[in-house]
Amino acid sequence: MRAIFLDKDGTLVENVPYNVNPALLELTWQAGQALQLLKELGYALIVVTNQPGLARGLFTERALGALQQRLSELLVQYGVALDGFYYCPHSADGAVERYAVSCTCRKPMPGMLFRAAHEHGIDLSASWMIGDILHDVEAGRRAGCRTVLIDNGNETEWKMSAHRTPHLTAPDLYVAATMIASCPDERHLAQQESDSGVAAP
């Protein structure tokens, strides 16, 4: 199985910091159509999201679950269902003791992707990570995925390295989906990277 790993805030839904109010949840522009296309291509759709608001005591896992349910309701209008929803509740500076730890699941670490791959039988080398900041790109590359950066202004630091260099860049999720649909196979992509001097994941 191959998958599209999706960041949530700023990629799949509009970025409202620490939001768990279902009424404020909105899909990004043409996100539903983007997921339709990716499903038609045979990809599983899996959200991987950092949720440090849990560690900071700003909301509960129950509230996050209600938001996840609302997301499912928005996507069903497009005939799309997520195959997985993974979140990291940790932050080393958190106020909630059980979440205030360093971990390997908080992006840019790839733990959520590895867990999803184990639980769903996903071939990471045939999969993609799409997100709106370079931490998403790094997590994807560290997991062995190809990556797309949604360049919508949410990345502000631009600390670059081989792990933080996206394979593709798109202005929104729908364009990212169309680019993946027309992407050359992995051998051609690897050759392009070799020619350009960009390190493969």
C-alpha positions in Angstrom: 0.0 0.0 0.0 1.1 3.5 -0.7 -0.1 6.6 1.2 -0.3 10.3 1.2 0.6 11.7 4.6 -1.1 15.0 5.2 -0.3 17.7 7.6 -3.5 19.1 9.1 -3.3 22.8 10.0 -2.4 25.0 7.0 -2.4 22.1 4.6 -5.7 20.2 4.8 -7.6 22.7 6.9 -7.2 26.4 7.4 -4.7 27.3 10.1 -6.5 28.5 13.2 -3.9 28.1 16.1 -4.9 25.6 18.7 -8.4 25.2 17.3 -10.6 22.4 18.6 -13.9 24.2 17.8 -15.6 22.2 15.1 -17.5 25.2 14.0 -14.3 27.0 13.0 -12.9 24.0 11.0 -12.7 24.7 7.2 -11.0 22.8 4.5 -8.3 24.6 2.5 -9.2 25.7 -1.0 -10.2 22.6 -3.2 -8.8 20.2 -0.5 -11.8 17.9 -1.0 -11.2 17.7 -4.7 -7.5 17.1 -4.1 -8.2 14.1 -1.8 -10.6 12.8 -4.4 -7.9 12.8 -7.0 -5.3 11.2 -4.6 -7.8 8.4 -3.7 -8.4 7.8 -7.4 -4.7 7.3 -7.8 -4.9 4.5 -5.2 -3.3 6.3 -2.2 -4.3 5.8 1.4 -4.9 9.2 3.1 -3.4 9.6 6.5 -3.2 12.8 8.6 -0.1 13.3 10.7 -0.3 16.3 12.9 1.6 17.9 15.8 -0.8 18.9 18.6 1.3 20.6 21.3 -1.9 22.3 22.6 -2.5 19.0 24.4 0.9 19.3 26.3 0.2 22.9 27.0 -3.2 22.1 28.6 -5.1 24.2 26.0 -7.5 21.4 25.1 -8.1 17.7 25.7 -7.9 14.6 23.5 -11.7 14.4 23.7 -11.9 17.8 22.2 -9.5 16.8 19.5 -11.6 13.8 18.8 -14.6 16.0 18.2 -12.6 18.0 15.7 -11.5 14.8 13.9 -15.2 13.8 13.7 -16.0 17.2 12.1 -13.2 16.7 9.6 -14.6 13.4 8.6 -18.0 15.0 8.1 -16.5 17.7 5.8 -14.7 15.1 3.7 -17.6 12.7 3.3 -19.3 15.5 1.2 -16.6 14.7 -1.3 -17.0 10.9 -1.0 -13.6 10.7 0.8 -12.6 9.1 4.1 -9.3 9.2 5.9 -7.5 6.0 6.4 -5.7 7.2 9.5 -5.4 10.1 11.8 -2.2 10.3 13.9 -1.3 13.1 16.3 1.7 13.9 18.5 0.5 15.3 21.9 4.0 16.0 23.1 6.0 19.2 23.8 9.1 19.2 26.0 8.0 22.6 27.5 4.4 21.4 28.1 2.4 22.0 31.3 0.7 18.5 31.3 3.2 16.1 32.8 2.4 13.0 30.8 2.8 15.0 27.5 5.8 17.2 28.6 8.5 14.9 27.1 10.8 14.8 24.2 9.7 12.2 21.6 10.3 10.7 18.2 6.8 11.4 16.9 6.8 15.2 16.9 7.6 16.4 13.4 10.3 16.9 12.1 10.9 13.5 13.6 9.2 10.7 11.5 7.7 8.6 14.3 4.1 9.1 13.2 4.8 8.0 9.7 6.7 4.9 10.9 3.8 4.0 13.2 1.3 4.4 10.4 3.4 2.4 8.0 3.6 -0.4 10.5 -0.1 -0.4 11.3 -1.3 -0.1 7.7 1.4 -2.0 5.8 2.5 1.1 3.9 5.5 1.2 1.5 7.1 4.5 2.6 9.3 4.7 -0.5 6.2 4.8 -2.7 4.4 7.4 -0.5 4.3 11.2 -0.1 4.3 13.6 2.7 2.5 17.0 2.1 2.8 19.9 4.5 3.1 23.6 4.7 6.4 23.9 6.7 9.8 22.4 6.4 9.3 20.3 9.5 6.8 18.3 7.4 9.3 17.9 4.6 12.0 16.7 7.0 9.7 14.2 8.6 8.7 12.8 5.2 12.3 12.6 4.0 13.5 11.0 7.2 10.8 8.3 6.7 11.9 7.7 3.2 8.9 9.4 1.4 8.8 11.9 -1.4 7.7 15.3 -0.2 5.7 18.3 -1.3 5.9 21.7 0.4 2.7 23.8 0.3 4.3 27.2 0.0 1.5 29.3 1.4 3.5 31.6 3.7 3.4 29.5 6.8 7.0 28.6 6.7 8.9 31.6 8.0 12.4 30.4 9.0 13.6 28.6 5.9 16.4 26.7 7.6 17.4 24.5 4.7 19.3 21.2 4.5 19.1 18.1 2.4 16.4 16.7 4.7 14.4 19.9 4.4 14.5 20.2 0.6 11.1 19.3 -0.8 10.9 17.2 -3.9 8.1 19.4 -5.2 6.6 22.8 -4.2 3.0 23.8 -4.8 0.8 26.8 -3.8 -2.0 24.6 -2.4 -3.1 21.0 -1.8 -5.0 20.7 -5.1 -2.0 21.7 -7.2 0.1 19.3 -5.1 -2.3 16.5 -6.0 -2.1 17.3 -9.7 1.6 17.4 -9.5 1.8 14.0 -7.8 -0.6 12.6 -10.5 1.8 13.6 -13.2 5.0 12.8 -11.4 7.6 10.6 -13.1 8.4 7.3 -11.5 10.9 7.0 -8.7 13.8 6.0 -11.0 13.4 9.2 -13.0 13.0 11.3 -9.8 16.1 9.8 -8.3 18.0 10.6 -11.6 16.7 14.2 -11.5 17.9 14.5 -7.9 21.3 13.1 -8.7 21.6 15.5 -11.6 20.6 18.5 -9.5 22.8 17.4 -6.5 19.9 17.2 -4.1 20.3 14.3 -1.6 17.7 11.6 -1.9 15.7 10.8 1.3 
